[in-house]
Amino acid sequence: MENQRKTDGIVFRHPTTQDGQYFWELAKASGTLDVNSPYHYLIMCRHFGNTCLAAEKQGEVVGFVTAYIPPDAPDTLFVWQVAVNGKERGQGLGLHLLINLFKKMKSLNVKHLDATITPSNHASINLFTAAARELDAPFEFEKEFFSAADFGKNTHAPELLFHIGPID
């Protein structure tokens, strides 16, 4: 396949529609992500596949990152979700996914990486902090993107914006 990179037996590639079901299963199995409908993951793979990445090992999808470029911020990649299966966690795969995806987006003049994170999600905070260091870029965290009230009657912690950039 074109635009692939292998690291420790892992192939990083843009997803196809067929990967949507695996993305949904990984999100569900994570135990920490807000799980969207299977349809959402199919749309991400089909309509936004060029801004998403799958990690495949021995024919199995073992991780993913879903992201898109917001219409009002064409130089920003907004990361929706990062998931890694249990067997592969703790080995830096999430960081490899983010860095590989960002490098692919540089050709589109992307200079910023954004994500929203709940204050209690220390794993994601650590992941994006590591990505900022790896990209040698400044970052900020703590600006509220969605308040708890924005979620309505659903009990949900506020989502804070983690902004990395500008990235050279």
C-alpha positions as a LaTeX table, in Angstrom:
\begin{tabular}{lrrr}
\hline
Residue & $x$ (\AA) & $y$ (\AA) & $z$ (\AA) \\
\hline
Met1 & 0.00 & 0.00 & 0.00 \\
Glu2 & 1.03 & 3.56 & $-0.63$ \\
Asn3 & 2.09 & 5.92 & 2.19 \\
Gln4 & 2.75 & 3.17 & 4.71 \\
Arg5 & 5.46 & 2.92 & 7.32 \\
Lys6 & 6.33 & $-0.19$ & 9.31 \\
Thr7 & 7.55 & 0.07 & 12.89 \\
Asp8 & 8.02 & $-3.07$ & 15.00 \\
Gly9 & 5.72 & $-5.05$ & 12.74 \\
Ile10 & 3.09 & $-2.29$ & 12.74 \\
Val11 & 1.83 & $-0.84$ & 9.46 \\
Phe12 & 0.47 & 2.69 & 9.60 \\
Arg13 & $-2.07$ & 3.40 & 6.86 \\
His14 & $-5.10$ & 5.49 & 6.07 \\
Pro15 & $-8.25$ & 3.50 & 6.86 \\
Thr16 & $-10.85$ & 2.18 & 4.47 \\
Thr17 & $-14.56$ & 1.84 & 5.13 \\
Gln18 & $-13.97$ & $-1.78$ & 6.16 \\
Asp19 & $-11.90$ & $-0.54$ & 9.13 \\
Gly20 & $-14.87$ & 1.29 & 10.68 \\
Gln21 & $-16.10$ & $-1.81$ & 12.48 \\
Tyr22 & $-12.67$ & $-2.38$ & 14.01 \\
Phe23 & $-12.39$ & 1.24 & 15.12 \\
Trp24 & $-15.78$ & 0.90 & 16.86 \\
Glu25 & $-14.70$ & $-2.34$ & 18.56 \\
Leu26 & $-11.43$ & $-0.78$ & 19.77 \\
Ala27 & $-13.25$ & 2.31 & 21.10 \\
Lys28 & $-15.76$ & 0.10 & 22.92 \\
Ala29 & $-13.04$ & $-2.10$ & 24.38 \\
Ser30 & $-11.00$ & 0.89 & 25.57 \\
Gly31 & $-13.23$ & 1.44 & 28.56 \\
Thr32 & $-12.37$ & 5.16 & 28.56 \\
Leu33 & $-13.47$ & 6.62 & 25.22 \\
Asp34 & $-16.93$ & 7.99 & 24.53 \\
Val35 & $-18.13$ & 5.29 & 22.15 \\
Asn36 & $-19.87$ & 6.63 & 19.08 \\
Ser37 & $-22.20$ & 4.64 & 16.84 \\
Pro38 & $-20.68$ & 2.17 & 14.37 \\
Tyr39 & $-22.00$ & 4.52 & 11.65 \\
His40 & $-19.80$ & 7.33 & 13.00 \\
Tyr41 & $-16.65$ & 5.23 & 12.60 \\
Leu42 & $-17.71$ & 4.22 & 9.09 \\
Ile43 & $-18.15$ & 7.91 & 8.17 \\
Met44 & $-14.78$ & 8.81 & 9.71 \\
Cys45 & $-13.08$ & 6.11 & 7.65 \\
Arg46 & $-14.93$ & 6.93 & 4.44 \\
His47 & $-15.20$ & 10.73 & 4.46 \\
Phe48 & $-12.19$ & 11.60 & 6.61 \\
Gly49 & $-9.89$ & 8.67 & 5.87 \\
Asn50 & $-7.17$ & 11.01 & 4.63 \\
Thr51 & $-7.00$ & 12.62 & 8.10 \\
Cys52 & $-7.26$ & 9.35 & 10.05 \\
Leu53 & $-4.78$ & 6.53 & 10.56 \\
Ala54 & $-5.02$ & 2.81 & 11.31 \\
Ala55 & $-2.27$ & 0.75 & 12.92 \\
Glu56 & $-2.26$ & $-2.83$ & 11.67 \\
Lys57 & $-0.25$ & $-5.77$ & 12.99 \\
Gln58 & $-0.37$ & $-9.16$ & 11.32 \\
Gly59 & $-3.59$ & $-8.24$ & 9.51 \\
Glu60 & $-5.37$ & $-6.98$ & 12.65 \\
Val61 & $-6.23$ & $-3.34$ & 13.35 \\
Val62 & $-4.59$ & $-2.73$ & 16.74 \\
Gly63 & $-4.96$ & 1.04 & 16.97 \\
Phe64 & $-6.38$ & 4.10 & 15.31 \\
Val65 & $-6.56$ & 7.85 & 15.38 \\
Thr66 & $-9.57$ & 9.67 & 13.97 \\
Ala67 & $-9.17$ & 13.33 & 13.13 \\
Tyr68 & $-10.36$ & 16.04 & 10.77 \\
Ile69 & $-9.48$ & 19.54 & 9.64 \\
Pro70 & $-12.11$ & 21.99 & 10.94 \\
Pro71 & $-13.57$ & 24.16 & 8.16 \\
Asp72 & $-12.75$ & 27.37 & 10.05 \\
Ala73 & $-9.17$ & 26.30 & 10.90 \\
Pro74 & $-7.55$ & 24.83 & 7.76 \\
Asp75 & $-4.10$ & 24.75 & 9.41 \\
Thr76 & $-5.30$ & 22.62 & 12.34 \\
Leu77 & $-5.78$ & 18.88 & 12.72 \\
Phe78 & $-8.47$ & 18.19 & 15.33 \\
Val79 & $-7.95$ & 14.75 & 16.87 \\
Trp80 & $-11.27$ & 13.12 & 17.71 \\
Gln81 & $-10.07$ & 9.83 & 19.23 \\
Val82 & $-6.97$ & 7.71 & 19.70 \\
Ala83 & $-7.37$ & 4.06 & 20.67 \\
Val84 & $-4.93$ & 1.18 & 21.07 \\
Asn85 & $-5.91$ & $-2.38$ & 21.90 \\
Gly86 & $-4.98$ & $-3.76$ & 25.31 \\
Lys87 & $-2.15$ & $-6.00$ & 24.06 \\
Glu88 & $-0.35$ & $-3.07$ & 22.44 \\
Arg89 & $-0.81$ & $-0.42$ & 25.14 \\
Gly90 & 2.18 & 1.02 & 26.95 \\
Gln91 & 4.52 & 0.61 & 23.99 \\
Gly92 & 4.16 & 4.06 & 22.45 \\
Leu93 & 1.75 & 3.08 & 19.68 \\
Gly94 & $-0.63$ & 5.98 & 20.41 \\
Leu95 & 2.26 & 8.42 & 20.13 \\
His96 & 3.46 & 6.80 & 16.89 \\
Leu97 & $-0.07$ & 7.13 & 15.47 \\
Leu98 & $-0.25$ & 10.84 & 16.30 \\
Ile99 & 3.23 & 11.65 & 15.00 \\
Asn100 & 2.79 & 9.65 & 11.80 \\
Leu101 & $-0.57$ & 11.26 & 11.10 \\
Phe102 & 0.76 & 14.75 & 11.75 \\
Lys103 & 3.69 & 14.15 & 9.39 \\
Lys104 & 1.24 & 13.08 & 6.67 \\
Met105 & $-0.76$ & 16.28 & 7.24 \\
Lys106 & 2.23 & 18.61 & 6.83 \\
Ser107 & 1.72 & 18.52 & 3.06 \\
Leu108 & $-1.68$ & 20.16 & 3.70 \\
Asn109 & 0.04 & 23.00 & 5.61 \\
Val110 & $-1.25$ & 21.79 & 8.97 \\
Lys111 & 0.66 & 23.59 & 11.73 \\
His112 & $-1.49$ & 22.89 & 14.81 \\
Leu113 & $-2.83$ & 19.81 & 16.53 \\
Asp114 & $-5.91$ & 20.10 & 18.78 \\
Ala115 & $-7.85$ & 17.66 & 20.93 \\
Thr116 & $-10.30$ & 17.89 & 23.78 \\
Ile117 & $-9.59$ & 15.96 & 26.96 \\
Thr118 & $-11.40$ & 15.61 & 30.26 \\
Pro119 & $-9.26$ & 16.78 & 33.21 \\
Ser120 & $-9.23$ & 13.27 & 34.73 \\
Asn121 & $-7.94$ & 11.55 & 31.56 \\
His122 & $-4.27$ & 11.46 & 32.57 \\
Ala123 & $-3.35$ & 8.94 & 29.87 \\
Ser124 & $-4.51$ & 11.31 & 27.11 \\
Ile125 & $-2.91$ & 14.32 & 28.79 \\
Asn126 & 0.39 & 12.38 & 28.91 \\
Leu127 & $-0.01$ & 11.26 & 25.28 \\
Phe128 & $-0.55$ & 14.76 & 23.91 \\
Thr129 & 2.18 & 16.21 & 26.13 \\
Ala130 & 4.57 & 13.58 & 24.73 \\
Ala131 & 3.43 & 14.45 & 21.19 \\
Ala132 & 4.18 & 18.14 & 21.79 \\
Arg133 & 7.65 & 17.24 & 23.04 \\
Glu134 & 8.27 & 14.88 & 20.11 \\
Leu135 & 7.16 & 17.60 & 17.68 \\
Asp136 & 9.26 & 20.17 & 19.59 \\
Ala137 & 6.26 & 22.47 & 19.75 \\
Pro138 & 4.64 & 24.64 & 22.42 \\
Phe139 & 1.35 & 23.50 & 23.91 \\
Glu140 & $-1.40$ & 24.75 & 26.16 \\
Phe141 & $-4.08$ & 22.93 & 28.13 \\
Glu142 & $-6.83$ & 24.13 & 30.45 \\
Lys143 & $-9.02$ & 26.23 & 28.14 \\
Glu144 & $-12.59$ & 24.94 & 28.37 \\
Phe145 & $-13.90$ & 23.78 & 24.99 \\
Phe146 & $-17.19$ & 22.23 & 26.19 \\
Ser147 & $-18.58$ & 22.76 & 29.67 \\
Ala148 & $-20.36$ & 20.01 & 31.59 \\
Ala149 & $-23.60$ & 21.95 & 30.97 \\
Asp150 & $-23.03$ & 21.75 & 27.19 \\
Phe151 & $-23.68$ & 18.01 & 27.44 \\
Gly152 & $-27.21$ & 18.64 & 28.76 \\
Lys153 & $-28.65$ & 16.12 & 31.18 \\
Asn154 & $-25.91$ & 13.63 & 30.35 \\
Thr155 & $-23.34$ & 13.44 & 33.11 \\
His156 & $-20.08$ & 14.35 & 31.46 \\
Ala157 & $-16.98$ & 16.17 & 32.65 \\
Pro158 & $-15.98$ & 19.33 & 30.83 \\
Glu159 & $-13.73$ & 18.89 & 27.81 \\
Leu160 & $-10.61$ & 21.05 & 27.85 \\
Leu161 & $-8.76$ & 22.03 & 24.70 \\
Phe162 & $-5.23$ & 20.67 & 24.34 \\
His163 & $-3.57$ & 22.83 & 21.67 \\
Ile164 & $-0.15$ & 22.05 & 20.18 \\
Gly165 & 1.52 & 24.50 & 17.86 \\
Pro166 & 2.62 & 26.11 & 15.82 \\
Ile167 & 4.63 & 23.11 & 14.70 \\
Asp168 & 7.56 & 23.60 & 12.33 \\
\hline
\end{tabular}
